[in-house]
């Protein structure tokens, strides 16, 4: 199996060294580089093209959110998958990180196994947001992600999806996990994974985070508190 190539971006040397030690001990992970500030993070990511960038938010010269936007945002030519890891459990940080293009968000005090699992999840093209976090964000920032009048109407935008795929997209946007979707629709988890993969491909989305944002901006699901 080809290892997942990881770039670690963290300004605190002790924390950065800890990450490198933890990740390097995994047979399926390979740390290909380190960066101690946001500018170096962007340069290293563009030069090394890692599979996943582990990005701190508060870094000198350029913060992690702006670095994420440059590497994974709408203007990034070849988006990189970003896993944001920070000390600050604030909705605003989570929201801005996801808007910037991050595929996941974890706290620094998460157990090592969760950090490692997070890298694997993001590398696989999935988002790293628990359903409860998704629901909270949708409620907290509903006014920022209401339907965008500049986007095409829902029927037009989603015309490429089969009815069942549209149904699955709605449930993803409501914050349900694959297991919960499987239970709701009385289908297997593998079938749900297949639907999710098709949805992302047809709508040209990178991961579930983008699917959630798109669905809410299209007004496909309610955004009430």
C-alpha positions in Angstrom: 0.0 0.0 0.0 1.3 3.4 -0.9 1.6 5.5 2.3 -0.4 8.7 2.8 2.1 11.6 2.4 1.7 14.1 5.2 2.9 17.7 5.7 2.9 19.0 9.3 2.4 22.7 9.7 2.7 23.9 13.3 4.7 26.8 14.8 5.3 25.2 18.2 8.3 22.9 17.8 7.4 20.6 20.6 3.9 20.0 19.2 5.2 19.7 15.7 7.8 17.1 16.8 5.1 15.2 18.6 3.0 15.0 15.5 5.9 13.9 13.4 6.7 11.1 15.9 3.1 9.9 16.1 2.5 10.0 12.3 5.9 8.4 11.4 5.1 5.4 13.7 2.2 4.5 11.5 2.9 2.1 8.6 0.5 3.8 6.3 1.7 7.4 6.9 4.8 9.2 5.7 5.8 12.7 6.9 7.2 14.4 3.9 7.8 17.8 5.4 7.4 20.3 8.2 6.6 24.0 8.3 6.7 26.4 11.2 4.7 29.3 9.7 2.0 29.9 7.2 4.1 31.1 4.4 6.5 28.1 4.7 3.4 25.9 4.8 2.1 27.2 1.5 5.5 26.9 -0.1 6.1 23.4 1.2 2.6 22.2 0.2 3.0 23.5 -3.3 6.4 22.0 -3.7 5.8 18.6 -2.0 2.2 18.0 -3.0 1.3 15.9 0.1 -1.9 13.9 0.3 -2.9 15.7 3.5 -1.7 18.9 5.2 -2.1 19.0 9.0 -2.6 22.8 9.6 -2.5 24.8 12.8 -4.7 28.0 12.8 -2.5 30.4 14.7 0.9 30.7 13.0 3.3 33.6 12.3 3.6 35.4 9.0 0.4 33.9 7.7 -2.4 32.2 9.7 -3.6 28.7 9.0 -7.0 29.8 7.7 -5.4 32.0 5.0 -2.9 29.4 4.2 -5.7 26.9 3.8 -7.6 29.3 1.5 -4.5 29.6 -0.7 -4.0 25.8 -0.9 -7.6 24.5 -0.9 -9.9 27.5 -1.6 -11.8 28.3 -4.8 -8.8 29.9 -6.4 -6.4 27.1 -5.7 -5.5 25.5 -9.1 -4.7 22.1 -7.6 -6.5 22.0 -4.2 -4.7 20.2 -1.3 -6.6 18.3 1.4 -6.3 20.1 4.7 -6.9 18.8 8.2 -7.0 21.8 10.6 -5.9 21.1 14.1 -6.1 23.8 16.7 -6.4 24.6 20.4 -9.4 26.8 19.9 -12.8 25.1 19.9 -14.7 28.1 18.5 -17.5 27.9 16.0 -16.0 30.8 14.1 -12.7 29.1 13.6 -14.4 25.9 12.4 -16.7 27.8 10.0 -13.9 30.0 8.6 -11.6 26.9 8.2 -14.2 25.0 6.3 -15.1 28.1 4.1 -11.4 28.3 3.3 -11.4 24.8 2.0 -10.4 22.6 4.9 -11.7 19.0 4.8 -11.7 18.5 8.5 -11.2 20.1 11.9 -9.8 18.5 15.1 -8.6 19.9 18.5 -5.0 19.5 19.5 -6.0 17.6 22.7 -7.6 14.8 20.6 -6.0 11.4 21.3 -3.2 10.4 18.9 -5.5 7.7 17.4 -8.1 10.3 16.5 -5.4 12.5 14.8 -4.2 9.5 12.8 -7.7 8.4 11.9 -8.4 12.0 10.9 -5.6 12.0 8.4 -6.8 8.7 6.9 -10.4 10.0 6.7 -9.4 13.2 4.9 -7.0 11.4 2.6 -9.9 9.1 1.6 -11.9 12.2 0.5 -14.3 12.3 3.4 -14.9 15.2 5.7 -14.0 15.1 9.4 -17.0 16.6 11.1 -19.2 14.8 13.5 -22.9 15.1 12.7 -23.4 17.1 15.9 -20.8 19.7 14.8 -22.4 19.9 11.4 -25.8 20.6 12.9 -24.4 23.2 15.3 -22.6 25.1 12.5 -25.6 25.1 10.2 -27.6 26.6 13.0 -25.0 29.0 14.3 -24.1 30.4 10.9 -27.5 30.0 9.1 -27.5 33.6 8.0 -24.2 33.2 6.2 -25.1 30.1 4.2 -28.7 30.9 3.1 -29.5 30.2 -0.5 -27.3 32.2 -2.9 -29.3 34.0 -5.6 -26.3 33.9 -7.9 -26.3 30.1 -8.0 -28.6 28.1 -10.3 -32.0 26.9 -9.0 -32.0 23.7 -7.1 -33.6 21.6 -9.9 -31.1 22.8 -12.4 -28.1 22.4 -10.2 -29.1 18.9 -9.0 -30.5 17.7 -12.3 -27.5 15.4 -12.7 -28.5 13.5 -9.5 -30.9 10.6 -9.4 -33.8 11.0 -6.9 -32.2 8.7 -4.4 -28.9 10.6 -4.6 -30.7 13.8 -4.0 -32.3 12.2 -0.9 -28.9 11.1 0.4 -27.5 14.6 -0.2 -30.3 16.1 1.9 -29.4 13.7 4.7 -25.7 14.5 4.5 -26.6 18.2 4.7 -28.7 17.5 7.8 -25.6 16.1 9.5 -26.3 12.4 9.3 -23.4 9.9 9.2 -23.3 7.1 6.7 -24.6 4.7 9.4 -27.5 7.0 10.2 -28.4 7.4 6.5 -28.3 3.7 6.1 -30.7 3.2 9.0 -33.0 6.0 7.7 -33.2 4.6 4.2 -33.0 1.0 5.2 -30.0 0.3 3.0 -26.4 -0.9 3.7 -23.5 1.4 4.6 -21.7 0.3 1.5 -24.6 1.4 -0.6 -24.6 4.8 1.2 -20.8 5.1 0.5 -21.5 4.4 -3.2 -24.2 7.1 -3.3 -22.0 9.6 -1.6 -19.2 8.9 -4.0 -21.5 9.4 -7.0 -22.8 12.6 -5.5 -19.4 14.1 -5.1 -18.3 13.1 -8.6 -21.5 14.3 -10.3 -21.4 17.7 -8.5 -17.6 18.0 -8.8 -17.2 18.3 -5.0 -14.1 17.4 -3.1 -15.7 16.0 0.0 -18.8 15.9 2.3 -18.0 19.3 3.7 -18.4 20.9 0.3 -21.6 18.9 -0.2 -23.1 20.2 3.1 -22.2 23.8 2.2 -23.6 23.5 -1.3 -26.8 21.9 -0.2 -27.5 24.6 2.3 -26.6 27.4 -0.1 -29.0 26.0 -2.6 -31.7 25.9 0.1 -32.0 22.2 -0.3 -32.6 21.8 3.5 -33.8 24.3 6.2 -31.2 26.4 7.9 -33.1 27.5 10.9 -31.7 27.6 14.4 
